[in-house]
Amino acid sequence: MQPQIFDTAQIPAADRFGLWLEMLAQTPTLMRIRTEHADNFEARAEFLELGPIQLIRHRYPPLHGIRTRKLISRSDADCYLLALTLNGTGIADQDGQRGICPPGDLTFYDCARPQELSHHTDRADDRSAASIVALIPHDALPLPHRRLTPLFASRMSGAEGIGALLADYLIRITSHPDQYHAVDADRLGGVALDLIATLLGRHLVSEEAVPTEVRRRALLAQVHAYVRQHLGDVTLGPGTIADAHHLSVRSLHRLFEDEETTVAAYIRDERLARCRRDLADPALADRSIQVIAGRWGFRDKAHFSRAFRATQAETPQAFRARHLEQARIVNSPASEVNSTRTQ
């Protein structure tokens, strides 16, 4: 996927702030902005469409913004905004509530209501505040609108639990959008919505406000992330995963029933994927196959070889030799010469 990029570095300094305001006027976040850096407003926004939601990764000088009812009437305001602070400190005010968010924390508010925000950096020599925002249509979030009022401008941790998973998800997608295909946009947006809804539900008086299927999908995403983080642990299995998520083993297996795989198969497939990546990497050519397999949780050489052949229809040795030879040919001086001649 390729984001749409707006970067004021491409235009004269005197025009930067005005063009940034024009860009902002085309979004549901139209605001009256004040900044001490209007004479040279170096800012960048990367817009990524993920089905029902839009992600925007911002970098900008410190600023203060106010959104009034008059400005709301001039914009498409039927959406929520969830913001993850990346650098600096963000402060949001809405409906008499205030959230102060250092890097790594999240806040949430309704674009259809007046709000005030500021984002400043914590050092005098740091001129770039940064954040990721998700714009979510009101009808895309499976939570009652009236129930969400207590959460507007609240601070939510992005350092643990669902908040950490959501923060990591937003950072990964916006940092490397080229690693994802356009056909995956709807599904990626759906995962983000499930995580956002579950995070908000955790901060409501009752999590029952979140539909059961949304909670199931968010829990599955959390389990997937846990597995990927612990692939090298030989004790990783249904029991340890269930314990880490306060589930019974039976409930964990039930969670995977609609996924066309089992817990054990998912662990095996993720481990094999990491092994394939490392075996094909010329930078790791000096590492033995057994060391690579062990790094990703395969402690028995024979078991690893059987599992690898079952999925790849070739031995790990043959797979590695084929991919390293392909890399050698692509990177050889002769290949560079031929490429130059054809240009």
Buried (B, 14 or more C-beta within 10 A) or exposed (E): BEBEEBEBEEEEEEEBBEBBBEBBEEBBBBBEBEBEBBEEBBBBBBBBBBBBBBBBBBBBBBBBBBBBEEBBEEBBBEBBBBBBBBBBBBBBBBBEBBBBBEBBBBBBBBBBBBBBBBBBBEEEEEBBBBBBBBBBBBEBBBBEEEBBEEBBBBBBBBEEEBBBBBBBBBBEBBEEBEEBEEEEBEEBBBBBBBBBBBBBBBBBEEEEBBBEEBBBBBBBBBBBBBBBEBBEEEEBEBEBBBEBBEBEBEEBBEBBEEEEEEBEEBBBEBBBBBBBEBBBBEEBEEEEBBEBBBBBBBEEBEEBBEBBBEEBEEEBEEBBEEBBEEBEEEEEEEEEEEEEEEE
